[in-house]
Amino acid sequence: MYEEEDWASVPADSVSLGPHEDPGDRDVETTLRPRKLSEFVGQARVREQLELVLHGALRRGDQPDHVLFSGPPGLGKTSLSMIIAQELGSAIRVTSGPALEKPGDLAAMLSNLTEGDVLFIDEIHRIARPAEEMLYLAMEDFRVDIVVGKGPGATSIPLELAPFTLVGATTRSGALTGPLRDRFGFTAHMEFYTPDELDQVVRRSAGILGVDLRDDGAAEIAARSRGTPRIANRLLRRVRDYAEVRAEGAVTREVARAALQVYDVDEMGLDRLDRAVLRALIKSFHGGPVGISTLAVAVGEEPSTVEEVCEPYLVRAGFLARTPRGRVATAAAWYHLGMTPPANTPGDGPPTLFEQ
């Protein structure tokens, strides 16, 4: 079984919530992770498929196929990798793609695995190409070739590996090379959560943290969590702080609304940066179209932050449209900021709370 230090060894970049997260919350985030498939909320199809893969291998006495999880951050990819090790009764070794820059880095980690171990590589699409090519042989034949020396005198020494299960996680499945993707026996795409599923997540976390969470308070937090359990847990902790300091400790709808107003999270789940992007797009560029680099400069952020942190939810919630000429604010964005959109603005009607 994996030990507590295995959880603590997760690299900082593999559990990062981006610029919206307080780094001090990471230990609490680990505490809230489910440890069994039966405890995992949401992703019903993925859970069913994964259960068949794992239990089928256990019945046959085989090593399970390698597993790839893809999807936006915060949906449970890391948690499911930990659960796989738990269900198999195996140890887990955790690393990230950026940490594997050289083949030797990967070879050292693979050689330390024992039979049945689970190797989890977060952000696997960022693994260096030489290390990735070594990984092909390790995944298929459980061996690697170590090259000693250079030039004509170089010698290849085969190194046998103990059978293991590789679990990869990626937020950009399109960045994976075809040969690497094809070597995974089971691939699963994580979907955003519905408000009802997030309500269950918040209630479970409140029970673990000892928060006096009322039904209407849980619904309010779930509705503002952008379909993401990680965000739901983070908002719950901030609302708990507010309730303990400025209320009687109980999290009701009124307390949750007041707390999230303090933390700049509105009724649609948009935070300060999201609204800054929409305001810049509408007020500075008259709704667009405008390029992502120009938009990022207008809000004082890196283009990658706007594109990877803000844009996915704004597009999904119907506030932003991506066109060949650039980003365009929809009618819902204008209404959300309290302004009337021009006649030719894409989309129609004021926004409503997003539900999957």
Short mmCIF file of the C-alpha atoms (twelve columns), coordinates in Angstrom:
data_MODEL
# 
_entry.id   MODEL 
# 
loop_
_atom_site.group_PDB 
_atom_site.id 
_atom_site.type_symbol 
_atom_site.label_atom_id 
_atom_site.label_alt_id 
_atom_site.label_comp_id 
_atom_site.label_asym_id 
_atom_site.label_seq_id 
_atom_site.Cartn_x 
_atom_site.Cartn_y 
_atom_site.Cartn_z 
_atom_site.pdbx_PDB_model_num 
ATOM 1   C CA . MET A 1   0.000   0.000   0.000   1 
ATOM 2   C CA . TYR A 2   1.143   3.565   -0.557  1 
ATOM 3   C CA . GLU A 3   2.267   5.490   2.486   1 
ATOM 4   C CA . GLU A 4   1.433   9.039   3.548   1 
ATOM 5   C CA . GLU A 5   4.792   10.280  2.328   1 
ATOM 6   C CA . ASP A 6   3.838   9.158   -1.188  1 
ATOM 7   C CA . TRP A 7   1.007   11.691  -1.096  1 
ATOM 8   C CA . ALA A 8   3.319   14.350  0.277   1 
ATOM 9   C CA . SER A 9   5.804   13.711  -2.517  1 
ATOM 10  C CA . VAL A 10  3.494   15.047  -5.226  1 
ATOM 11  C CA . PRO A 11  5.436   17.872  -6.894  1 
ATOM 12  C CA . ALA A 12  4.099   21.368  -6.365  1 
ATOM 13  C CA . ASP A 13  3.386   21.860  -10.054 1 
ATOM 14  C CA . SER A 14  1.317   18.694  -10.249 1 
ATOM 15  C CA . VAL A 15  -1.279  19.955  -7.767  1 
ATOM 16  C CA . SER A 16  -1.208  23.616  -8.694  1 
ATOM 17  C CA . LEU A 17  -4.550  25.365  -8.978  1 
ATOM 18  C CA . GLY A 18  -3.081  28.221  -10.951 1 
ATOM 19  C CA . PRO A 19  -3.014  31.862  -9.897  1 
ATOM 20  C CA . HIS A 20  -6.430  31.558  -8.206  1 
ATOM 21  C CA . GLU A 21  -5.248  29.154  -5.506  1 
ATOM 22  C CA . ASP A 22  -3.719  29.697  -2.081  1 
ATOM 23  C CA . PRO A 23  -0.631  27.417  -1.906  1 
ATOM 24  C CA . GLY A 24  -1.247  26.903  1.816   1 
ATOM 25  C CA . ASP A 25  -4.352  24.863  1.000   1 
ATOM 26  C CA . ARG A 26  -2.457  21.950  -0.567  1 
ATOM 27  C CA . ASP A 27  -2.207  19.878  2.601   1 
ATOM 28  C CA . VAL A 28  -5.952  20.228  3.156   1 
ATOM 29  C CA . GLU A 29  -6.563  19.293  -0.488  1 
ATOM 30  C CA . THR A 30  -4.722  16.033  0.099   1 
ATOM 31  C CA . THR A 31  -6.888  15.303  3.139   1 
ATOM 32  C CA . LEU A 32  -10.043 15.726  1.077   1 
ATOM 33  C CA . ARG A 33  -8.989  13.301  -1.645  1 
ATOM 34  C CA . PRO A 34  -11.141 10.145  -1.803  1 
ATOM 35  C CA . ARG A 35  -9.196  6.939   -1.148  1 
ATOM 36  C CA . LYS A 36  -11.527 4.406   -2.802  1 
ATOM 37  C CA . LEU A 37  -13.589 4.258   -5.991  1 
ATOM 38  C CA . SER A 38  -16.722 4.001   -3.852  1 
ATOM 39  C CA . GLU A 39  -15.874 7.372   -2.257  1 
ATOM 40  C CA . PHE A 40  -15.213 9.142   -5.550  1 
ATOM 41  C CA . VAL A 41  -18.079 11.443  -6.532  1 
ATOM 42  C CA . GLY A 42  -18.990 12.045  -10.169 1 
ATOM 43  C CA . GLN A 43  -17.440 10.688  -13.383 1 
ATOM 44  C CA . ALA A 44  -19.796 7.699   -13.236 1 
ATOM 45  C CA . ARG A 45  -18.816 6.328   -16.647 1 
ATOM 46  C CA . VAL A 46  -15.090 6.601   -15.949 1 
ATOM 47  C CA . ARG A 47  -15.512 4.957   -12.546 1 
ATOM 48  C CA . GLU A 48  -17.437 2.048   -14.030 1 
ATOM 49  C CA . GLN A 49  -14.883 1.512   -16.791 1 
ATOM 50  C CA . LEU A 50  -11.938 1.795   -14.406 1 
ATOM 51  C CA . GLU A 51  -13.513 -0.648  -11.972 1 
ATOM 52  C CA . LEU A 52  -13.814 -3.239  -14.752 1 
ATOM 53  C CA . VAL A 53  -10.198 -2.710  -15.819 1 
ATOM 54  C CA . LEU A 54  -8.817  -3.058  -12.300 1 
ATOM 55  C CA . HIS A 55  -10.991 -5.875  -10.995 1 
ATOM 56  C CA . GLY A 56  -10.652 -7.833  -14.229 1 
ATOM 57  C CA . ALA A 57  -6.869  -7.711  -13.931 1 
ATOM 58  C CA . LEU A 58  -7.007  -8.691  -10.260 1 
ATOM 59  C CA . ARG A 59  -9.155  -11.736 -11.022 1 
ATOM 60  C CA . ARG A 60  -6.755  -12.871 -13.717 1 
ATOM 61  C CA . GLY A 61  -3.718  -12.128 -11.581 1 
ATOM 62  C CA . ASP A 62  -2.369  -9.837  -14.309 1 
ATOM 63  C CA . GLN A 63  -0.900  -6.387  -14.268 1 
ATOM 64  C CA . PRO A 64  -3.584  -3.835  -15.329 1 
ATOM 65  C CA . ASP A 65  -3.152  -1.970  -18.580 1 
ATOM 66  C CA . HIS A 66  -1.548  1.439   -18.533 1 
ATOM 67  C CA . VAL A 67  -4.097  4.204   -17.873 1 
ATOM 68  C CA . LEU A 68  -4.363  7.728   -19.281 1 
ATOM 69  C CA . PHE A 69  -6.622  10.399  -17.787 1 
ATOM 70  C CA . SER A 70  -7.250  13.607  -19.709 1 
ATOM 71  C CA . GLY A 71  -9.310  16.665  -18.965 1 
ATOM 72  C CA . PRO A 72  -9.220  20.132  -17.411 1 
ATOM 73  C CA . PRO A 73  -7.452  20.708  -14.083 1 
ATOM 74  C CA . GLY A 74  -9.194  19.938  -10.818 1 
ATOM 75  C CA . LEU A 75  -11.530 17.139  -11.937 1 
ATOM 76  C CA . GLY A 76  -9.872  14.257  -10.068 1 
ATOM 77  C CA . LYS A 77  -7.149  12.820  -12.301 1 
ATOM 78  C CA . THR A 78  -4.578  12.722  -9.503  1 
ATOM 79  C CA . SER A 79  -7.120  11.367  -7.034  1 
ATOM 80  C CA . LEU A 80  -8.028  8.516   -9.380  1 
ATOM 81  C CA . SER A 81  -4.371  7.608   -9.809  1 
ATOM 82  C CA . MET A 82  -4.041  7.299   -6.037  1 
ATOM 83  C CA . ILE A 83  -7.226  5.234   -5.949  1 
ATOM 84  C CA . ILE A 84  -5.820  2.839   -8.562  1 
ATOM 85  C CA . ALA A 85  -2.894  2.067   -6.274  1 
ATOM 86  C CA . GLN A 86  -5.270  1.651   -3.335  1 
ATOM 87  C CA . GLU A 87  -7.536  -0.735  -5.238  1 
ATOM 88  C CA . LEU A 88  -4.552  -2.791  -6.400  1 
ATOM 89  C CA . GLY A 89  -2.922  -2.802  -2.970  1 
ATOM 90  C CA . SER A 90  0.243   -1.419  -4.559  1 
ATOM 91  C CA . ALA A 91  2.763   1.310   -3.887  1 
ATOM 92  C CA . ILE A 92  2.638   4.453   -5.998  1 
ATOM 93  C CA . ARG A 93  5.502   6.580   -7.216  1 
ATOM 94  C CA . VAL A 94  4.656   10.126  -8.259  1 
ATOM 95  C CA . THR A 95  6.443   12.440  -10.671 1 
ATOM 96  C CA . SER A 96  5.603   14.952  -13.379 1 
ATOM 97  C CA . GLY A 97  6.417   15.335  -17.049 1 
ATOM 98  C CA . PRO A 98  8.620   18.438  -16.661 1 
ATOM 99  C CA . ALA A 99  10.762  16.609  -14.078 1 
ATOM 100 C CA . LEU A 100 11.736  13.954  -16.653 1 
ATOM 101 C CA . GLU A 101 14.148  15.932  -18.802 1 
ATOM 102 C CA . LYS A 102 16.689  13.193  -19.519 1 
ATOM 103 C CA . PRO A 103 16.409  9.457   -20.186 1 
ATOM 104 C CA . GLY A 104 18.543  8.868   -17.111 1 
ATOM 105 C CA . ASP A 105 15.932  10.536  -14.907 1 
ATOM 106 C CA . LEU A 106 13.289  8.133   -16.145 1 
ATOM 107 C CA . ALA A 107 15.589  5.092   -16.062 1 
ATOM 108 C CA . ALA A 108 16.453  5.751   -12.416 1 
ATOM 109 C CA . MET A 109 12.790  5.934   -11.455 1 
ATOM 110 C CA . LEU A 110 11.796  2.859   -13.456 1 
ATOM 111 C CA . SER A 111 14.624  0.753   -12.044 1 
ATOM 112 C CA . ASN A 112 13.421  1.441   -8.496  1 
ATOM 113 C CA . LEU A 113 9.936   0.087   -9.153  1 
ATOM 114 C CA . THR A 114 8.957   -3.264  -7.707  1 
ATOM 115 C CA . GLU A 115 6.478   -5.679  -9.258  1 
ATOM 116 C CA . GLY A 116 2.945   -4.337  -9.287  1 
ATOM 117 C CA . ASP A 117 3.899   -0.721  -8.518  1 
ATOM 118 C CA . VAL A 118 1.958   2.194   -9.990  1 
ATOM 119 C CA . LEU A 119 3.939   5.008   -11.605 1 
ATOM 120 C CA . PHE A 120 1.970   8.248   -11.884 1 
ATOM 121 C CA . ILE A 121 3.237   10.933  -14.295 1 
ATOM 122 C CA . ASP A 122 1.280   14.165  -14.091 1 
ATOM 123 C CA . GLU A 123 1.242   16.490  -17.121 1 
ATOM 124 C CA . ILE A 124 2.702   13.627  -19.128 1 
ATOM 125 C CA . HIS A 125 2.470   15.630  -22.362 1 
ATOM 126 C CA . ARG A 126 5.382   17.756  -21.091 1 
ATOM 127 C CA . ILE A 127 7.838   14.865  -20.806 1 
ATOM 128 C CA . ALA A 128 11.046  15.429  -22.793 1 
ATOM 129 C CA . ARG A 129 11.200  13.589  -26.109 1 
ATOM 130 C CA . PRO A 130 14.310  11.449  -25.313 1 
ATOM 131 C CA . ALA A 131 12.690  10.274  -22.075 1 
ATOM 132 C CA . GLU A 132 9.413   9.648   -23.894 1 
ATOM 133 C CA . GLU A 133 11.122  7.387   -26.417 1 
ATOM 134 C CA . MET A 134 12.619  5.376   -23.564 1 
ATOM 135 C CA . LEU A 135 9.164   5.117   -22.032 1 
ATOM 136 C CA . TYR A 136 7.797   3.359   -25.132 1 
ATOM 137 C CA . LEU A 137 9.941   0.267   -24.572 1 
ATOM 138 C CA . ALA A 138 9.323   0.311   -20.823 1 
ATOM 139 C CA . MET A 139 5.544   0.338   -21.298 1 
ATOM 140 C CA . GLU A 140 5.513   -2.453  -23.879 1 
ATOM 141 C CA . ASP A 141 8.301   -4.835  -22.860 1 
ATOM 142 C CA . PHE A 142 9.156   -3.719  -19.301 1 
ATOM 143 C CA . ARG A 143 12.758  -3.010  -20.150 1 
ATOM 144 C CA . VAL A 144 14.949  -0.095  -21.087 1 
ATOM 145 C CA . ASP A 145 18.210  0.147   -22.977 1 
ATOM 146 C CA . ILE A 146 20.920  2.135   -21.233 1 
ATOM 147 C CA . VAL A 147 23.514  3.578   -23.602 1 
ATOM 148 C CA . VAL A 148 27.009  3.750   -22.124 1 
ATOM 149 C CA . GLY A 149 29.636  5.853   -23.879 1 
ATOM 150 C CA . LYS A 150 29.456  7.951   -27.035 1 
ATOM 151 C CA . GLY A 151 30.163  7.566   -30.693 1 
ATOM 152 C CA . PRO A 152 31.290  4.268   -32.291 1 
ATOM 153 C CA . GLY A 153 32.283  2.878   -28.895 1 
ATOM 154 C CA . ALA A 154 28.843  3.328   -27.337 1 
ATOM 155 C CA . THR A 155 27.296  0.198   -25.839 1 
ATOM 156 C CA . SER A 156 23.624  -0.496  -25.200 1 
ATOM 157 C CA . ILE A 157 22.922  -2.397  -21.969 1 
ATOM 158 C CA . PRO A 158 19.389  -3.830  -21.609 1 
ATOM 159 C CA . LEU A 159 17.830  -3.371  -18.179 1 
ATOM 160 C CA . GLU A 160 14.874  -5.555  -17.244 1 
ATOM 161 C CA . LEU A 161 12.089  -3.854  -15.286 1 
ATOM 162 C CA . ALA A 162 9.541   -5.223  -12.869 1 
ATOM 163 C CA . PRO A 163 6.011   -5.208  -14.357 1 
ATOM 164 C CA . PHE A 164 4.269   -1.962  -13.422 1 
ATOM 165 C CA . THR A 165 1.226   0.114   -14.334 1 
ATOM 166 C CA . LEU A 166 1.781   3.588   -15.720 1 
ATOM 167 C CA . VAL A 167 -0.909  6.152   -15.013 1 
ATOM 168 C CA . GLY A 168 -0.601  9.359   -17.010 1 
ATOM 169 C CA . ALA A 169 -2.574  12.565  -16.552 1 
ATOM 170 C CA . THR A 170 -2.777  15.430  -18.988 1 
ATOM 171 C CA . THR A 171 -4.720  18.644  -19.352 1 
ATOM 172 C CA . ARG A 172 -3.840  18.795  -23.051 1 
ATOM 173 C CA . SER A 173 -4.506  15.443  -24.655 1 
ATOM 174 C CA . GLY A 174 -3.912  16.930  -28.096 1 
ATOM 175 C CA . ALA A 175 -0.291  17.630  -27.132 1 
ATOM 176 C CA . LEU A 176 0.417   13.917  -26.620 1 
ATOM 177 C CA . THR A 177 2.285   12.216  -29.419 1 
ATOM 178 C CA . GLY A 178 0.472   9.420   -31.221 1 
ATOM 179 C CA . PRO A 179 2.964   6.683   -30.270 1 
ATOM 180 C CA . LEU A 180 2.664   7.522   -26.576 1 
ATOM 181 C CA . ARG A 181 -1.120  7.737   -26.593 1 
ATOM 182 C CA . ASP A 182 -1.435  4.410   -28.407 1 
ATOM 183 C CA . ARG A 183 0.497   2.583   -25.709 1 
ATOM 184 C CA . PHE A 184 -2.152  3.192   -23.077 1 
ATOM 185 C CA . GLY A 185 -4.601  0.317   -22.776 1 
ATOM 186 C CA . PHE A 186 -7.307  2.448   -21.170 1 
ATOM 187 C CA . THR A 187 -7.943  6.136   -21.773 1 
ATOM 188 C CA . ALA A 188 -10.570 8.229   -20.045 1 
ATOM 189 C CA . HIS A 189 -11.652 11.827  -20.487 1 
ATOM 190 C CA . MET A 190 -12.819 13.617  -17.347 1 
ATOM 191 C CA . GLU A 191 -15.941 15.760  -17.734 1 
ATOM 192 C CA . PHE A 192 -16.981 18.848  -15.787 1 
ATOM 193 C CA . TYR A 193 -19.289 18.143  -12.854 1 
ATOM 194 C CA . THR A 194 -22.975 19.020  -12.593 1 
ATOM 195 C CA . PRO A 195 -24.188 21.214  -9.709  1 
ATOM 196 C CA . ASP A 196 -25.785 18.169  -8.059  1 
ATOM 197 C CA . GLU A 197 -22.476 16.282  -8.145  1 
ATOM 198 C CA . LEU A 198 -20.621 19.296  -6.775  1 
ATOM 199 C CA . ASP A 199 -23.224 19.510  -4.007  1 
ATOM 200 C CA . GLN A 200 -22.226 15.967  -2.990  1 
ATOM 201 C CA . VAL A 201 -18.532 16.894  -3.160  1 
ATOM 202 C CA . VAL A 202 -19.044 19.927  -0.927  1 
ATOM 203 C CA . ARG A 203 -21.097 17.956  1.606   1 
ATOM 204 C CA . ARG A 204 -18.481 15.218  1.802   1 
ATOM 205 C CA . SER A 205 -15.672 17.734  2.276   1 
ATOM 206 C CA . ALA A 206 -17.661 19.613  4.900   1 
ATOM 207 C CA . GLY A 207 -18.053 16.380  6.862   1 
ATOM 208 C CA . ILE A 208 -14.292 15.771  6.778   1 
ATOM 209 C CA . LEU A 209 -13.462 19.359  7.755   1 
ATOM 210 C CA . GLY A 210 -16.158 19.551  10.423  1 
ATOM 211 C CA . VAL A 211 -17.992 22.450  8.750   1 
ATOM 212 C CA . ASP A 212 -21.596 23.159  9.759   1 
ATOM 213 C CA . LEU A 213 -22.898 23.258  6.196   1 
ATOM 214 C CA . ARG A 214 -26.595 23.752  5.565   1 
ATOM 215 C CA . ASP A 215 -28.419 22.535  2.449   1 
ATOM 216 C CA . ASP A 216 -28.853 25.961  0.907   1 
ATOM 217 C CA . GLY A 217 -25.221 26.844  1.657   1 
ATOM 218 C CA . ALA A 218 -23.977 23.720  -0.121  1 
ATOM 219 C CA . ALA A 219 -26.138 24.487  -3.165  1 
ATOM 220 C CA . GLU A 220 -24.826 28.066  -3.321  1 
ATOM 221 C CA . ILE A 221 -21.173 26.961  -3.232  1 
ATOM 222 C CA . ALA A 222 -21.781 24.213  -5.789  1 
ATOM 223 C CA . ALA A 223 -23.444 26.654  -8.198  1 
ATOM 224 C CA . ARG A 224 -20.371 28.918  -8.169  1 
ATOM 225 C CA . SER A 225 -17.716 26.218  -8.523  1 
ATOM 226 C CA . ARG A 226 -17.370 26.227  -12.325 1 
ATOM 227 C CA . GLY A 227 -18.054 22.506  -12.570 1 
ATOM 228 C CA . THR A 228 -14.770 21.720  -10.782 1 
ATOM 229 C CA . PRO A 229 -14.452 19.839  -7.442  1 
ATOM 230 C CA . ARG A 230 -11.095 21.437  -6.650  1 
ATOM 231 C CA . ILE A 231 -12.655 24.886  -6.875  1 
ATOM 232 C CA . ALA A 232 -15.662 23.724  -4.840  1 
ATOM 233 C CA . ASN A 233 -13.377 22.564  -2.026  1 
ATOM 234 C CA . ARG A 234 -11.398 25.787  -2.135  1 
ATOM 235 C CA . LEU A 235 -14.545 27.920  -1.958  1 
ATOM 236 C CA . LEU A 236 -15.849 25.797  0.910   1 
ATOM 237 C CA . ARG A 237 -12.699 26.522  2.936   1 
ATOM 238 C CA . ARG A 238 -12.954 30.253  2.283   1 
ATOM 239 C CA . VAL A 239 -16.641 30.312  3.212   1 
ATOM 240 C CA . ARG A 240 -15.791 28.361  6.375   1 
ATOM 241 C CA . ASP A 241 -13.291 31.075  7.328   1 
ATOM 242 C CA . TYR A 242 -15.903 33.779  6.831   1 
ATOM 243 C CA . ALA A 243 -18.545 31.858  8.773   1 
ATOM 244 C CA . GLU A 244 -16.232 31.312  11.742  1 
ATOM 245 C CA . VAL A 245 -15.058 34.929  11.895  1 
ATOM 246 C CA . ARG A 246 -18.100 36.988  10.878  1 
ATOM 247 C CA . ALA A 247 -21.064 34.662  11.396  1 
ATOM 248 C CA . GLU A 248 -22.082 32.003  13.899  1 
ATOM 249 C CA . GLY A 249 -20.091 29.247  12.198  1 
ATOM 250 C CA . ALA A 250 -22.981 27.808  10.177  1 
ATOM 251 C CA . VAL A 251 -22.713 28.058  6.379   1 
ATOM 252 C CA . THR A 252 -26.107 29.107  5.032   1 
ATOM 253 C CA . ARG A 253 -26.938 30.559  1.623   1 
ATOM 254 C CA . GLU A 254 -26.740 34.114  2.992   1 
ATOM 255 C CA . VAL A 255 -23.373 33.449  4.645   1 
ATOM 256 C CA . ALA A 256 -22.012 31.787  1.493   1 
ATOM 257 C CA . ARG A 257 -23.114 34.704  -0.685  1 
ATOM 258 C CA . ALA A 258 -21.573 37.254  1.671   1 
ATOM 259 C CA . ALA A 259 -18.323 35.285  1.898   1 
ATOM 260 C CA . LEU A 260 -17.954 34.798  -1.837  1 
ATOM 261 C CA . GLN A 261 -18.631 38.473  -2.411  1 
ATOM 262 C CA . VAL A 262 -15.649 39.216  -0.155  1 
ATOM 263 C CA . TYR A 263 -13.520 36.811  -2.203  1 
ATOM 264 C CA . ASP A 264 -14.672 38.331  -5.528  1 
ATOM 265 C CA . VAL A 265 -16.524 35.242  -6.766  1 
ATOM 266 C CA . ASP A 266 -19.821 36.211  -8.355  1 
ATOM 267 C CA . GLU A 267 -23.015 34.241  -8.866  1 
ATOM 268 C CA . MET A 268 -21.696 32.742  -12.117 1 
ATOM 269 C CA . GLY A 269 -18.414 31.612  -10.573 1 
ATOM 270 C CA . LEU A 270 -16.377 34.363  -12.250 1 
ATOM 271 C CA . ASP A 271 -13.546 35.816  -10.180 1 
ATOM 272 C CA . ARG A 272 -11.609 39.073  -10.421 1 
ATOM 273 C CA . LEU A 273 -9.460  38.000  -13.375 1 
ATOM 274 C CA . ASP A 274 -12.389 36.593  -15.342 1 
ATOM 275 C CA . ARG A 275 -14.324 39.835  -14.997 1 
ATOM 276 C CA . ALA A 276 -11.213 41.865  -15.807 1 
ATOM 277 C CA . VAL A 277 -10.892 39.983  -19.088 1 
ATOM 278 C CA . LEU A 278 -14.529 40.630  -19.965 1 
ATOM 279 C CA . ARG A 279 -14.326 44.304  -18.971 1 
ATOM 280 C CA . ALA A 280 -11.185 44.830  -21.040 1 
ATOM 281 C CA . LEU A 281 -12.747 43.053  -24.008 1 
ATOM 282 C CA . ILE A 282 -15.932 45.117  -23.839 1 
ATOM 283 C CA . LYS A 283 -14.769 48.523  -22.620 1 
ATOM 284 C CA . SER A 284 -11.354 48.734  -24.249 1 
ATOM 285 C CA . PHE A 285 -12.038 46.817  -27.464 1 
ATOM 286 C CA . HIS A 286 -15.809 47.320  -27.845 1 
ATOM 287 C CA . GLY A 287 -16.478 43.594  -27.593 1 
ATOM 288 C CA . GLY A 288 -13.748 42.462  -29.980 1 
ATOM 289 C CA . PRO A 289 -12.483 40.708  -31.919 1 
ATOM 290 C CA . VAL A 290 -9.084  41.041  -30.278 1 
ATOM 291 C CA . GLY A 291 -6.023  38.785  -30.129 1 
ATOM 292 C CA . ILE A 292 -5.189  36.874  -26.966 1 
ATOM 293 C CA . SER A 293 -1.819  38.612  -26.533 1 
ATOM 294 C CA . THR A 294 -3.370  42.068  -26.708 1 
ATOM 295 C CA . LEU A 295 -6.122  41.032  -24.315 1 
ATOM 296 C CA . ALA A 296 -3.566  39.641  -21.854 1 
ATOM 297 C CA . VAL A 297 -1.576  42.896  -21.890 1 
ATOM 298 C CA . ALA A 298 -4.768  44.824  -21.156 1 
ATOM 299 C CA . VAL A 299 -5.343  42.856  -17.937 1 
ATOM 300 C CA . GLY A 300 -1.679  42.621  -16.938 1 
ATOM 301 C CA . GLU A 301 -1.384  38.842  -17.241 1 
ATOM 302 C CA . GLU A 302 0.554   36.390  -19.362 1 
ATOM 303 C CA . PRO A 303 -1.234  35.195  -22.530 1 
ATOM 304 C CA . SER A 304 -0.936  31.584  -21.305 1 
ATOM 305 C CA . THR A 305 -2.754  32.494  -18.069 1 
ATOM 306 C CA . VAL A 306 -5.660  34.076  -19.905 1 
ATOM 307 C CA . GLU A 307 -5.819  31.260  -22.448 1 
ATOM 308 C CA . GLU A 308 -5.487  28.329  -20.045 1 
ATOM 309 C CA . VAL A 309 -7.050  29.627  -16.807 1 
ATOM 310 C CA . CYS A 310 -9.814  32.047  -17.810 1 
ATOM 311 C CA . GLU A 311 -10.780 31.298  -21.373 1 
ATOM 312 C CA . PRO A 312 -11.979 27.670  -21.083 1 
ATOM 313 C CA . TYR A 313 -14.692 28.520  -18.579 1 
ATOM 314 C CA . LEU A 314 -15.654 31.809  -20.236 1 
ATOM 315 C CA . VAL A 315 -16.137 30.001  -23.547 1 
ATOM 316 C CA . ARG A 316 -17.961 27.097  -21.943 1 
ATOM 317 C CA . ALA A 317 -20.273 29.391  -19.971 1 
ATOM 318 C CA . GLY A 318 -21.107 31.379  -23.102 1 
ATOM 319 C CA . PHE A 319 -19.378 34.669  -22.254 1 
ATOM 320 C CA . LEU A 320 -16.624 34.466  -24.846 1 
ATOM 321 C CA . ALA A 321 -16.417 33.304  -28.450 1 
ATOM 322 C CA . ARG A 322 -13.225 32.348  -30.258 1 
ATOM 323 C CA . THR A 323 -13.162 33.424  -33.894 1 
ATOM 324 C CA . PRO A 324 -10.456 33.388  -36.598 1 
ATOM 325 C CA . ARG A 325 -9.998  37.116  -36.034 1 
ATOM 326 C CA . GLY A 326 -9.734  36.898  -32.239 1 
ATOM 327 C CA . ARG A 327 -11.832 36.766  -29.063 1 
ATOM 328 C CA . VAL A 328 -15.331 38.260  -29.039 1 
ATOM 329 C CA . ALA A 329 -17.575 39.022  -26.067 1 
ATOM 330 C CA . THR A 330 -21.053 37.514  -26.370 1 
ATOM 331 C CA . ALA A 331 -24.321 39.179  -25.419 1 
ATOM 332 C CA . ALA A 332 -24.272 37.253  -22.141 1 
ATOM 333 C CA . ALA A 333 -20.986 38.946  -21.202 1 
ATOM 334 C CA . TRP A 334 -22.428 42.404  -21.842 1 
ATOM 335 C CA . TYR A 335 -25.495 41.643  -19.752 1 
ATOM 336 C CA . HIS A 336 -23.374 40.143  -16.971 1 
ATOM 337 C CA . LEU A 337 -21.455 43.423  -16.663 1 
ATOM 338 C CA . GLY A 338 -24.709 45.385  -16.653 1 
ATOM 339 C CA . MET A 339 -24.449 46.765  -20.192 1 
ATOM 340 C CA . THR A 340 -26.607 46.470  -23.284 1 
ATOM 341 C CA . PRO A 341 -24.871 44.702  -26.169 1 
ATOM 342 C CA . PRO A 342 -24.753 46.141  -29.696 1 
ATOM 343 C CA . ALA A 343 -27.188 44.755  -32.225 1 
ATOM 344 C CA . ASN A 344 -24.644 42.559  -33.991 1 
ATOM 345 C CA . THR A 345 -23.279 40.900  -30.837 1 
ATOM 346 C CA . PRO A 346 -23.225 37.062  -30.976 1 
ATOM 347 C CA . GLY A 347 -25.472 35.225  -28.547 1 
ATOM 348 C CA . ASP A 348 -28.739 36.369  -27.063 1 
ATOM 349 C CA . GLY A 349 -30.297 37.034  -23.679 1 
ATOM 350 C CA . PRO A 350 -28.872 37.569  -20.208 1 
ATOM 351 C CA . PRO A 351 -26.809 34.721  -18.714 1 
ATOM 352 C CA . THR A 352 -28.250 32.050  -16.482 1 
ATOM 353 C CA . LEU A 353 -26.444 29.879  -13.982 1 
ATOM 354 C CA . PHE A 354 -24.421 27.364  -15.966 1 
ATOM 355 C CA . GLU A 355 -25.477 23.777  -15.687 1 
ATOM 356 C CA . GLN A 356 -23.909 20.907  -17.560 1 
# 
